[in-house]
Amino acid sequence: MPIPWRDAMSHALYGPGGFFVGGTGPADHFRTSVHASPAFATALLRLLTEVDAALGHPSRLDVVDVGAGRGELLRALAGAVVGVSGEPAHSGRSGLIPPWAGSPETLTSTASVRRSPGDPSSVAARPSLAERVRFTAVEYAERPEDLPGEINWTAEIPAEITGLLIATEWLDNVPLDVAVHTEDGWRYVLVEPESGAESTGEPVGPADLDWLTTWWPSPTNPPPADPDSGIGLTSTDATSASGSGFGAARPAQGSSLTARSRPGCPETPHSDRRRAEIGRTRDEAWANAISRINRGLAVAVDYGHLRDDRPVDGTLTGYRGGRQVPPVLDGTTDVTAHVAMDSVASAGAAVARCAYSLVSQAEALRALGADGARPPLSLAGTDPAGYVRALAAASAVAELTDPAGLGGHLWLRQPVGIPLAAAVAR
């Protein structure tokens, strides 16, 4: 029996035995920035310290990873935080991003600032970042047995967050409905889960029609005025975001897995009628995540598009075993669609009541010190082994910032109760 795509996706991804619930995890099926290079976690550590400073170094600093997979990002972050606090780390700094003034690497240690009790100039030392940070992974799968004890594991986004919320390729897996534009307007697309056969259903409901009218105009209607009313993209941000471009998937460097960085499935023929992926559920999911933050910064990293450049036939596709495949709905395949990032951003800004920033991953990571610059050739003569290591590290960062691949992902940065400039300082 045909059902709406939203219900089919929900069951295939999060139902009993669903793609994100069972099995060994998404890392066996596709490659994200988290898997591509430790420089990604190192850059986020730098962002975390900037957020910490903007918050005034609170006694508890939350780091919440929504859609955590099997905890890969938080494992790396936990190791990096301990490493820069002067203790042995699980993974340590990658060496791909140099220290910066005010970073944990350059701060005076707690021990060195303590004075004797009788010293009138004695001041209370601030606990280290490692002592204050609290890691929480949000995922429907069971907690991995080998997950470090300092990482909390939960199925729901916690309330009362003070710190950093990260959503790396989460929104693209929030189930949504699909519509097709017909002679009498937008209608839902239904799908038979077992065969994948599609059919046209009823006209879209009022809420979805309102979303489509605002964010995914029909071929005969021009885009309406920006509903943000001044909240959102700056002119430079909009240019860099829309200029990233998207197309067919490509293999990720250094891996047999495909990076989920571009839309389209070569096995799926294009339709003669315009399709749309209704992003209202993603808007609601992001707005809910923002509502859980007391003060701090939320960052969504995903592949997406903007209203003036929506894909004609949508982006619905699948990934399995390292390859891009048709979106099979039996739980063995990742079913995903690109994110209408401007719509999501507007929904989050309405909750946070703060301006957001939307830029490409290449720009975001370079602002955090990851530029992928090659080491000087002179190093090869003085330290050949070090040159090889540095060259490999630069190649890893280059993959993260390649605008034709992972670097074309969009970073949505939504501050809550802190200045935007402090949260995304360049």
PyMOL commands that set and color helices and strands:
alter all, ss='L'
color gray80, all
select helices_A, chain A and resi 5-14+26-28+33-36+39-54+72-84+110-113+129-132+171-173+206-215+235-242+280-291+307-309+341-352+361-367+378-382+384-401+406-408+420-423
alter helices_A, ss='H'
color red, helices_A
select strands_A, chain A and resi 3-4+61-66+133-138+151-154+161-168+177-182+185-191+198-203+275-278+293-302+304-305+317-320+323-325+334-336+339-340+357-360+410-416
alter strands_A, ss='S'
color yellow, strands_A
deselect
rebuild
show_as cartoon
